[in-house]
Amino acid sequence: MTDPWPPGACTGLGSLPGTDPIEASKLVLGELPDLPHLPELPDRGPGADLVGRGVALLVDLPTQWQLGRWSLTGAAGRDVRRACDWLRWDVDGFAELAQDATVVKVQVCGPMTLAASVELPNLHKVLTDHGAFRDLAASLAEGVRLHVADIERRLPGAAVVLQVDEPSLPAVLAGQVPTPSGYGTVRALDVATARSALAAVLDAAGERRRVVHCCASDAPLRLLAEAGASAVSVDADLLGSGQLDSIGELVEAGVSLWLGVVPGVDARISFEAVRDRVRTLWGRLGFEPGLLAQRVVATPACGLAGASEDYVRRAMAVLREAGRSLAE
């Protein structure tokens, strides 16, 4: 499958500072025109962050915000209704401004990260109950399918790219997710179950391009590809020498590489340094320089919600300049 974004494209990973969805969409569409993304604005509060967006996508699985965390309940609470409203308003504003876009990206919380964050009525994590976990993964997959279809309906001239965020996946597989009390950890989820749940959510995108983002140092890259990811998104700073071999194998198999090469918080950056960093890593992988711009997308290392607005604009400009330089 050919990537719908042009060579040298760059993009953001999702979250941005601020609370105004129109201004955030204008920023993304103006600074990242080759691969703009639907902004996430967690500064608005519970329901606007990664997990809150995931909760808003669940179908026939009501939740409530209780004691500072999300819980499955018999009826949806006002906080999840607010989360749904925020998502709808974000999509409305973005779609109105993105009518000329040829490709757009939407981000969703992955099933393992969501299940590691949401609790059952008995105050245990959803991960502790295999039946509840399967229900949550299926509900999320259906919500993602509807979400992607809605974006595509609103933007018929744009190819839709789905990004699934799984920051908690390594902890879930290693049995390192803390229990709500903080005195223990949830038992590890077996790899086959995790792969199946992730595949169900990725399959909700159909034949569209599907990216999985995991910024942990021990991201299970092979699992992501086996689940159906057509691109993997990683933090370049956290790649160990052992992971380079795995990345090389994925690239050889046709998987695109999204490299987090700009810090997610305020820092000194330049497009030359970002460009050279990408080139150096690509060279270590041993691939032809001419393929770099076709197979690599430069991104921030993580979401930018913790950065200043001036830095966010600078980071996007640096990524754009570096990407276009790589394509020359």
PyMOL commands that set and color helices and strands:
alter all, ss='L'
color gray80, all
select helices_A, chain A and resi 21-31+42-44+50-57+78-97+111-117+126-128+130-154+169-174+191-203+221-226+236-238+241-252+271-285+289-295+309-327
alter helices_A, ss='H'
color red, helices_A
select strands_A, chain A and resi 63-66+69-72+103-109+159-165+210-213+231-235+256-262+296-300
alter strands_A, ss='S'
color yellow, strands_A
deselect
rebuild
show_as cartoon
